[in-house]
Amino acid sequence: MSFFKTQDQGTIVLDQQDYLPILIESFLIDRRSQGLSSETIDFYKKKLQYS
């Protein structure tokens, strides 16, 4: 994942390749907040091939 880049107005610009890891992490955080078991979270990580 590349580093964040900023423009003049302080806007964060992400490369397209940066979105997927952010979306996956957001998904996993949401599932944890729903109280799903660690085994279920591990299953999602494995299926999404995310470490």
C-alpha positions as CSV (number, residue, x, y, z in Angstrom):
1,M,0.0,0.0,0.0
2,S,1.4,3.4,-1.0
3,F,1.7,6.3,1.3
4,F,-1.1,9.0,1.6
5,K,-0.6,12.0,-0.7
6,T,-1.9,15.4,0.2
7,Q,-2.9,18.3,-2.1
8,D,-3.0,22.0,-1.3
9,Q,-6.3,22.0,0.6
10,G,-5.3,19.2,2.8
11,T,-7.3,16.7,0.8
12,I,-6.1,13.1,1.1
13,V,-5.7,11.4,-2.3
14,L,-5.5,7.6,-2.5
15,D,-4.4,5.5,-5.4
16,Q,-7.0,3.1,-6.6
17,Q,-5.0,0.2,-5.3
18,D,-5.3,1.6,-1.7
19,Y,-9.1,1.3,-1.5
20,L,-9.4,-2.4,-1.3
21,P,-7.3,-2.9,1.9
22,I,-9.3,0.0,3.5
23,L,-12.6,-1.5,2.5
24,I,-11.6,-5.0,3.8
25,E,-10.4,-3.5,7.1
26,S,-13.6,-1.6,7.5
27,F,-15.6,-4.7,6.8
28,L,-13.7,-6.7,9.4
29,I,-14.1,-3.9,12.0
30,D,-17.8,-3.8,11.3
31,R,-18.1,-7.6,11.8
32,R,-16.1,-7.4,15.0
33,S,-18.4,-4.6,16.3
34,Q,-21.4,-6.9,15.6
35,G,-19.9,-9.4,18.0
36,L,-19.1,-12.1,15.6
37,S,-16.7,-14.8,16.8
38,S,-13.0,-14.7,16.2
39,E,-13.4,-17.9,14.1
40,T,-15.8,-16.1,11.8
41,I,-13.5,-13.1,11.5
42,D,-10.6,-15.5,10.7
43,F,-12.8,-17.1,8.0
44,Y,-13.5,-13.8,6.4
45,K,-9.8,-12.9,6.5
46,K,-8.9,-16.2,4.8
47,K,-11.6,-15.8,2.1
48,L,-10.5,-12.2,1.5
49,Q,-6.8,-13.3,1.5
50,Y,-6.1,-10.5,4.0
51,S,-3.5,-10.8,6.8
